């Protein structure tokens, strides 16, 4: 997957090519390093100008090897810098992707330097050519890592070491595939130009198809931008490499004429970054099918890199059995460790989510309880009383069971407030509310602050006799508190007056009428001297 310039030699061994490939590492630029000058539009202009200069050199001489190699290297360098600019300006979720792609182009630049040295130093022809091939193919490793990186990996820094180990294994296997040896363990036996061309083309097709599958899942925001741009580059590069490789290898075109085309994929990537509208790059998944595809692709993405290692290791088994089996074993182990680590993270997140859910439910319960309580007295408030009374009224209507309502008013409370102040008045209301609540023995009964110094009690399944007995208990218990107040016709302690209405709900009666009747009974109790109970 990089620029190749194949020369069909007598022994069909590939000498020279120019290409791109990356290193598999993610890095962070120091904050003081700014790359505003490496914006995609500027890099696009530089690469476009280099292509024009390249064409001028080729018009002067088809064998301008050194200028051609340098200008192709400029394209790789500008593209890498533009990716670093995207890395620095992008979100946390995409920085690793742009860093990996930048690494790919930097490794391609290294390969291009090796190809240039190969052209300048014929005595080192084979050695430098072989080294360049290794870098050109290794370019696909960080690209594959970027494509196979699932969304869930964001923030899991420990996964970087798993990826780094996989990248090392993949690079070793690529080296063995190219040279059929591993340095001091055997004599290098480089593969033929035809096999190398097929290897490049296979790599290009696999990566282009994989990034297209990623796009099918419609990733959101910055990831969509990354995959769109990478897809444009990979497809342009794949077609360019296929056509130019065939022309060089099969048609025996002279070197130099086709070199200008190797910068076109870089130009396409920079054009995508510079001119593709942002609005077309932020389309979320709009259907259940795409959302399901996104989940499946994210789940399977870590398998892709392991599968690539297993395939490469299988290919070297005939000549390097120990290394092949060892690579497969290590790859499977790394995948197992990664899965176990991810499972542990998932379990931890589920536990935290469970704790958060319980805490949220508890908070909701507390909030709901607070919403139905009176802030001063701690008993239920008027809103909850209205809801409870309506429910019990409907139940009485259905079951034809009696329902009683007590309306309670503190006698001469204004005089107490005026004499002792609102603080003492509030304390008086708290004590009264607590004493009244203490008289209720059934969970179905409800007491609420009706308003000001008034209280209300709802008594389901309670007739007039039971309601009257309870009201008398409440009245006498308040008087027994002996809360001092200014002397009046009701004495020098706080007392209450209570009005009662008891009935069985019917279609002819109404809830407002029921409440008004209890209020009338309360008014009569106050008019008849207070500190008494009146039954409607």
Secondary structure, 3 states (H helix, E strand, C coil): CCCCCCCCCCCCECCCCCCCCCCCCCCCCCCCCCCHHHCHHHHHHHHHHHHHHHHHHHHHCCCCHHHHHHHHHHHHHHHHHHHHHHHHHCCHHHHHHHHHHHHHHHHHHHHHHHHHHHHHCHHHHHHHHHHHHHHHHHHHHHHHHHHCCCHHHCCCCCHHHHHHHHHHHHHHHHHHHHHCCCHHHCCCCCCEHHHHHHHHHHHHHHHHHHHHHHHHCCCCHHHHHHHHHHHHHHHHHHHHHHHHHHHHHHCCCCCCCCHHHHHHHHHHHHHHHHHCCHHHHCCCCCCHHHHHHHHHHHHHHHHHHHHHHHHHHHHCCCCCHHHHHHHHHHHHHHHHHHHHHHHHHHHHHHHHHHHHHHHHHHHHHHHHHHHCECCCCCCECHHHHHHHHHHHHHHHHHHCCCEEEEEEEECCHHHHHHHHCHHHHHHHHHHHHHHHHHCCCCCCCEEEEEECCEEEEEEECCCHHHHHHHHHHHHHHHHHCCCEEEEECCEEECCEEEEEEEECCCCCCCHHHHHHHHHHHHHHHHHCCCCCEEEC
